[in-house]
Amino acid sequence: MKLTMELKILQPEELGQAVDVAKGVFDYCLRKGITQPEAIRFFEEYAQEEKLRRMMEEGRLVVWGIFTDGQLCAMSAMQTEGHITMLYVLPVYQRRGMGKTLLRTMRSYAGEHCGQEQVTVSAMPVWTAGYFEKAGFRRMEGQINPVAPYLFLCAKTIREVRYPKKPIRESALIGIISGFLAVIFLVAFLFFFLQ
């Protein structure tokens, strides 16, 4: 069964749902694999709804969500200087391309709306870096932060190429139709006279 997804930038009043998704995925999928208490504390301090809402209202953070049947099933957040701070997909929706869609969206947004040449991410825990590397990110110098074990990665932004639709001029259309009719006439002529 194919899912219909709706991707959109979240409004501050939708942030509570996004924080719930992030905390749920962190607790279920990541927490048990993190051995450094500083990393857990850092997540818990950052993933506070009021803090994130303030950053959104100040124009420093953009939060996206993917909805399926009206339910938020994936979320991401990026600071306007191009640093990705959150990317969480509910376990039941993982491996369906939602994370890659969010990454591609953030990379495009950073280039087109924020004027950035690259985006960065601090993969936490470090073992999540492989996911980002498969999505086109590369490791940066000074990779591991001793306070919270992050692996710093970056990727170029994506500039969407848009080709505006141009109307076909009447003279070009007449030329195309005339050429098509000439080819049909030539084929018919050769068919009847070469038999």
RANOR-V309515 format. One record per backbone hydrogen bond with DSSP energy under -1.0 kcal/mol. NH is the residue of the N-H (numbers start at 1). CO is the residue of the C=O. E is the energy in kcal/mol with one decimal. If there is no record, write none. Layout:
BEGIN
nh: {NH | NH}
co: {CO | CO}
e: {E | E}
END
This chain:
BEGIN
nh: {6 | 8 | 10 | 14 | 15 | 18 | 19 | 20 | 21 | 22 | 23 | 24 | 25 | 26 | 27 | 28 | 29 | 30 | 31 | 33 | 34 | 40 | 41 | 42 | 43 | 44 | 45 | 46 | 47 | 48 | 52 | 53 | 54 | 55 | 56 | 57 | 58 | 59 | 60 | 62 | 64 | 65 | 66 | 67 | 68 | 71 | 73 | 74 | 75 | 76 | 77 | 78 | 79 | 80 | 82 | 84 | 85 | 86 | 88 | 90 | 93 | 94 | 101 | 102 | 103 | 104 | 105 | 106 | 107 | 108 | 109 | 110 | 111 | 112 | 113 | 114 | 116 | 119 | 120 | 121 | 123 | 128 | 129 | 132 | 133 | 134 | 136 | 137 | 138 | 140 | 150 | 151 | 152 | 153 | 154 | 155 | 157 | 173 | 174 | 175 | 176 | 177 | 178 | 179 | 180 | 181 | 182 | 183 | 184 | 185 | 186 | 187 | 188 | 189 | 190 | 191 | 192 | 193 | 194}
co: {67 | 65 | 63 | 11 | 12 | 14 | 15 | 16 | 17 | 18 | 19 | 20 | 21 | 22 | 23 | 24 | 25 | 26 | 26 | 30 | 31 | 36 | 37 | 38 | 39 | 40 | 41 | 42 | 43 | 46 | 48 | 49 | 50 | 51 | 52 | 53 | 54 | 56 | 55 | 78 | 76 | 8 | 74 | 6 | 71 | 68 | 66 | 66 | 88 | 64 | 86 | 62 | 83 | 60 | 79 | 120 | 77 | 77 | 75 | 73 | 90 | 91 | 97 | 98 | 99 | 100 | 101 | 102 | 103 | 104 | 105 | 106 | 107 | 108 | 109 | 109 | 110 | 155 | 82 | 153 | 151 | 125 | 126 | 128 | 129 | 130 | 133 | 132 | 154 | 152 | 148 | 123 | 143 | 121 | 138 | 119 | 117 | 169 | 170 | 171 | 172 | 173 | 174 | 175 | 176 | 177 | 178 | 179 | 180 | 181 | 182 | 183 | 184 | 185 | 186 | 187 | 188 | 189 | 190}
e: {-2.3 | -2.3 | -3.4 | -2.2 | -1.2 | -1.3 | -2.7 | -2.1 | -2.2 | -2.6 | -2.9 | -2.4 | -2.6 | -2.6 | -2.7 | -2.4 | -3.0 | -1.4 | -3.1 | -1.8 | -1.6 | -1.3 | -2.6 | -2.5 | -2.1 | -2.5 | -2.3 | -2.2 | -3.1 | -1.7 | -2.5 | -2.8 | -2.3 | -1.9 | -2.4 | -2.8 | -1.9 | -1.5 | -2.7 | -2.5 | -2.7 | -2.5 | -2.5 | -2.9 | -2.5 | -2.0 | -2.9 | -1.1 | -2.9 | -1.8 | -2.0 | -2.4 | -3.0 | -1.7 | -2.4 | -3.4 | -2.1 | -1.6 | -2.9 | -2.7 | -2.1 | -1.3 | -2.1 | -2.4 | -2.5 | -2.6 | -2.3 | -2.5 | -2.5 | -2.1 | -2.7 | -2.6 | -1.4 | -2.8 | -2.8 | -1.1 | -2.7 | -3.0 | -2.4 | -2.2 | -2.7 | -2.4 | -2.2 | -1.0 | -2.5 | -2.0 | -1.6 | -2.3 | -2.9 | -2.5 | -1.5 | -1.4 | -1.0 | -2.6 | -2.4 | -2.1 | -2.1 | -2.2 | -2.4 | -2.1 | -2.4 | -2.4 | -2.6 | -2.5 | -2.3 | -2.5 | -2.3 | -2.1 | -2.1 | -2.5 | -2.5 | -2.4 | -2.5 | -2.6 | -2.5 | -2.1 | -2.3 | -2.1 | -1.5}
END
